[in-house]
Each structure stands twice: as C-alpha cells, then as structure tokens.
C-alpha cells in the first residue's frame, strides 16, 4: 500500500497550501481542486519536490487521462501528483494564480 504524504507549496504571497501526494490519479474524485505535477527525489532521507506544472480543474478525476502520459507515475525519481481539493471556482483560481506567481511567474504576465 502506498502511503499518502502531505507537502506544502508556497504561493507568491507567501501563503502555504497543503497538498496530498498520490501515486496516481485513480483515487481522485470528481471534485474541483488545484493540482501539481512534481519531480520528486530523495535527499538526506527526505523527499524534495521540483514543481513542473500547477493547474486547477473542476473535476480532479479527469487527471486520469493526463496521468496516462509516459513518465507520470510516482516511482522514485519519477513524477508525482499532488492534489488539493477546492470546490469554489473563485478560490481555486486564486490559489492557482498565487502558486503560479511563485513557481511560474511568466504565466501571470501572458
């Protein structure tokens, strides 16, 4: 059984958002949320996550299609899925934009 872990991602405003990591999208429900695809690696007995993508969706279960792409499983040194439920579309969008501002600032200037 794979243990679900918690990670915190920080937005441009300094706010920390709690995400849960999963080995894949199979258990995700048809609820809205923000998700991150990360490249995880082990350093000094702890996992580090390099954020590759952040987005929001009205239906987290739709990530099953995305995660079928090669390389999106969650083995050691492979990519991981981190998810945060948020059904309110306005709050979900604000959280995603705050995170983009920290990890991908060029997304906000386009």
Secondary structure, 3 states (H helix, E strand, C coil): CCCCEEEEEECCCCCEEEEEEECCCCCCCCCCEEEEEEEEEEECCEEEEEEEEEEEECCHHHHHHHCCCCCCCCCCCCEEEEEEECCCHHHHHHHHHHHHHHHCCHHHHC
